[in-house]
Amino acid sequence: MSIFEYNGSALVAMVGKNCFAIASDRRLGVQLQTVATDFQRIFKIHDKLFVGLSGLATDAQTLYQRLVFRHKLYQLREERDMKPETFASLVSAILYEKRFGPYFCQPVIAGLGDEDKPFICTMDSIGAKELAKDFVVAGTASESLYGACESMFKPDMEPEELFETISQALLSSVDRDCLSGWGGHVYVVTPTEVTERILKGRMD
């Protein structure tokens, strides 16, 4: 079993019309044994920027602390919030400088940039970015997430429809992966508000 599959995870971010959604499962496991069913994988950097960290849970928490630290330094120096594109480059640089002993994480970054244009991106554990205009996925359920998102996604969705689409994609995908599941955690972000919802899924 790969170290990335040790705790299990499912992460997906999707773009709508001047909004985006980011969702994850809630399971924390040790291989096939479930340890917690309310584990947080998506973190808020500021009101219009979120990062999801799939992979090894301990590395995800360590990396999140470093990212918050670097973002606070940026806020003090620049007196503004970081743009999503800038933040993606920061995450990439932090991962790449540890390339010989990497954080075993695959981040998903989602945010609203200039003129509230949605930005999503994912990268591997050494910071190689993959940008997308529709959706990005990561974690042990990524293969089934690709299929579900590919068939359900359509451009320029309004926030409510986007929530429905990402939720259905997540729930149907984690049912096909025994290392992730136990419900879902969804954030839908528009220029004016952030909506957080907990999904109930199969509890097995």
C-alpha positions as CSV (number, residue, x, y, z in Angstrom):
1,M,0.0,0.0,0.0
2,S,1.3,3.4,-1.0
3,I,1.9,6.0,1.9
4,F,-0.6,8.3,0.1
5,E,-3.3,5.6,0.7
6,Y,-2.5,5.1,4.4
7,N,-5.3,7.3,5.7
8,G,-7.6,7.4,2.7
9,S,-9.1,10.6,1.2
10,A,-11.3,12.0,-1.5
11,L,-11.0,15.7,-2.6
12,V,-12.7,17.6,-5.4
13,A,-13.0,21.2,-6.5
14,M,-15.4,22.4,-9.1
15,V,-15.9,25.8,-10.9
16,G,-19.3,27.5,-11.4
17,K,-20.4,30.9,-12.6
18,N,-18.4,33.4,-10.5
19,C,-18.2,30.8,-7.7
20,F,-16.5,27.5,-6.8
21,A,-17.1,24.5,-4.6
22,I,-14.6,22.3,-2.8
23,A,-15.6,19.1,-1.1
24,S,-13.9,16.2,0.8
25,D,-14.9,13.0,2.6
26,R,-14.7,12.8,6.4
27,R,-13.0,9.5,7.0
28,L,-9.6,9.2,8.8
29,G,-8.4,5.6,8.7
30,V,-5.3,3.5,9.3
31,Q,-5.3,1.4,6.2
32,L,-8.7,-0.5,6.5
33,Q,-9.5,0.5,10.1
34,T,-11.6,3.6,10.6
35,V,-10.2,5.9,13.3
36,A,-12.4,9.1,13.0
37,T,-15.5,10.1,11.0
38,D,-15.3,13.9,11.3
39,F,-11.8,14.5,10.0
40,Q,-11.2,17.9,8.4
41,R,-9.3,18.0,5.0
42,I,-10.4,21.4,3.7
43,F,-8.9,24.6,5.3
44,K,-9.8,28.2,4.9
45,I,-6.9,30.5,4.1
46,H,-9.1,33.6,3.8
47,D,-12.7,34.3,2.8
48,K,-12.1,33.6,-0.9
49,L,-9.4,31.0,-0.8
50,F,-9.5,27.4,0.4
51,V,-7.0,24.5,0.3
52,G,-7.8,20.8,0.6
53,L,-5.0,18.4,1.5
54,S,-5.3,14.8,0.6
55,G,-2.7,12.1,1.4
56,L,-1.0,11.4,4.8
57,A,-3.1,13.1,7.5
58,T,-0.1,14.1,9.7
59,D,1.7,15.7,6.8
60,A,-1.5,17.5,5.8
61,Q,-1.8,19.1,9.2
62,T,1.9,20.1,9.3
63,L,1.7,21.5,5.8
64,Y,-1.4,23.5,6.7
65,Q,0.3,25.1,9.7
66,R,3.2,26.1,7.4
67,L,0.8,27.6,4.8
68,V,-1.0,29.6,7.4
69,F,2.3,30.9,8.8
70,R,3.5,32.0,5.3
71,H,0.1,33.6,4.5
72,K,0.1,35.6,7.7
73,L,3.6,36.8,6.9
74,Y,2.4,37.9,3.5
75,Q,-0.6,39.7,5.0
76,L,1.7,41.6,7.4
77,R,4.2,42.6,4.6
78,E,1.7,43.3,1.8
79,E,-1.3,44.4,3.8
80,R,-3.7,42.4,1.6
81,D,-4.8,38.8,1.1
82,M,-3.0,36.5,-1.3
83,K,-4.4,35.8,-4.7
84,P,-5.2,32.2,-5.5
85,E,-2.5,32.0,-8.3
86,T,0.1,33.4,-5.9
87,F,-0.9,31.0,-3.2
88,A,-0.7,28.1,-5.6
89,S,2.9,29.1,-6.5
90,L,3.7,29.4,-2.7
91,V,2.4,25.8,-2.1
92,S,4.3,24.5,-5.1
93,A,7.6,26.1,-3.8
94,I,7.1,24.8,-0.3
95,L,6.6,21.3,-1.6
96,Y,9.4,21.4,-4.1
97,E,12.0,22.6,-1.5
98,K,11.2,19.3,0.3
99,R,11.4,17.2,-2.8
100,F,14.0,14.7,-1.4
101,G,11.8,14.0,1.6
102,P,8.4,15.3,0.5
103,Y,5.2,16.0,2.4
104,F,3.0,13.1,1.4
105,C,0.2,15.4,0.3
106,Q,-1.6,16.2,-2.8
107,P,-3.1,19.7,-2.4
108,V,-6.2,21.1,-4.1
109,I,-6.4,24.9,-4.2
110,A,-9.6,26.8,-5.0
111,G,-10.2,30.5,-4.8
112,L,-11.7,33.6,-6.4
113,G,-9.2,35.8,-8.1
114,D,-9.5,39.2,-9.8
115,E,-13.1,40.2,-10.8
116,D,-14.2,37.1,-8.9
117,K,-12.9,34.7,-11.5
118,P,-12.7,31.2,-10.0
119,F,-9.3,29.5,-9.9
120,I,-8.7,25.8,-9.2
121,C,-5.6,23.8,-9.3
122,T,-4.0,20.6,-7.8
123,M,-0.4,19.4,-7.6
124,D,1.6,16.3,-6.7
125,S,3.7,15.9,-3.6
126,I,6.7,17.8,-5.1
127,G,4.7,20.7,-6.3
128,A,4.1,20.0,-10.0
129,K,0.9,22.1,-10.7
130,E,-2.0,21.0,-12.8
131,L,-4.4,23.8,-13.7
132,A,-8.0,23.2,-14.8
133,K,-11.0,25.2,-16.0
134,D,-13.7,22.8,-14.9
135,F,-12.7,20.5,-11.9
136,V,-9.7,18.9,-10.1
137,V,-9.6,15.8,-8.0
138,A,-7.2,14.2,-5.5
139,G,-7.0,11.3,-3.0
140,T,-7.6,7.6,-3.1
141,A,-11.0,8.1,-4.7
142,S,-9.6,10.2,-7.5
143,E,-10.2,7.7,-10.3
144,S,-13.9,7.3,-9.6
145,L,-14.1,11.1,-9.0
146,Y,-12.7,11.8,-12.5
147,G,-15.5,9.6,-14.0
148,A,-18.3,11.1,-11.9
149,C,-17.2,14.7,-12.5
150,E,-16.6,14.1,-16.2
151,S,-20.2,13.0,-16.6
152,M,-21.9,15.5,-14.2
153,F,-20.0,18.7,-14.8
154,K,-21.4,21.5,-17.0
155,P,-20.1,25.0,-17.3
156,D,-21.5,28.2,-15.6
157,M,-23.5,26.5,-12.9
158,E,-25.2,28.6,-10.2
159,P,-24.1,28.0,-6.6
160,E,-27.1,25.7,-5.7
161,E,-26.7,23.5,-8.8
162,L,-23.0,23.4,-8.2
163,F,-23.5,22.2,-4.7
164,E,-25.9,19.5,-5.9
165,T,-23.5,18.4,-8.6
166,I,-20.3,18.2,-6.5
167,S,-22.2,16.5,-3.7
168,Q,-23.6,13.7,-6.0
169,A,-20.2,13.3,-7.6
170,L,-18.4,12.9,-4.2
171,L,-21.0,10.6,-2.7
172,S,-21.2,8.3,-5.7
173,S,-17.3,8.2,-6.0
174,V,-16.5,7.4,-2.3
175,D,-18.9,4.4,-2.5
176,R,-16.5,2.9,-5.0
177,D,-13.5,3.4,-2.8
178,C,-13.1,1.5,0.5
179,L,-10.5,3.9,1.9
180,S,-12.7,7.1,1.8
181,G,-16.2,7.9,2.7
182,W,-18.3,8.4,5.9
183,G,-20.1,11.5,4.6
184,G,-18.8,14.6,3.0
185,H,-17.9,18.2,3.8
186,V,-18.8,20.8,1.1
187,Y,-17.9,24.5,0.8
188,V,-19.6,26.7,-1.8
189,V,-17.9,30.1,-2.2
190,T,-19.4,33.1,-4.0
191,P,-18.1,36.7,-4.0
192,T,-20.5,37.5,-1.1
193,E,-20.8,34.4,1.0
194,V,-19.3,31.0,2.0
195,T,-21.7,28.2,2.5
196,E,-20.5,25.1,4.5
197,R,-22.6,21.9,4.5
198,I,-22.1,18.4,5.9
199,L,-23.3,15.5,3.8
200,K,-24.5,12.2,5.2
201,G,-23.2,9.2,3.3
202,R,-23.0,5.5,3.8
203,M,-21.5,4.7,7.2
204,D,-19.4,1.7,6.2
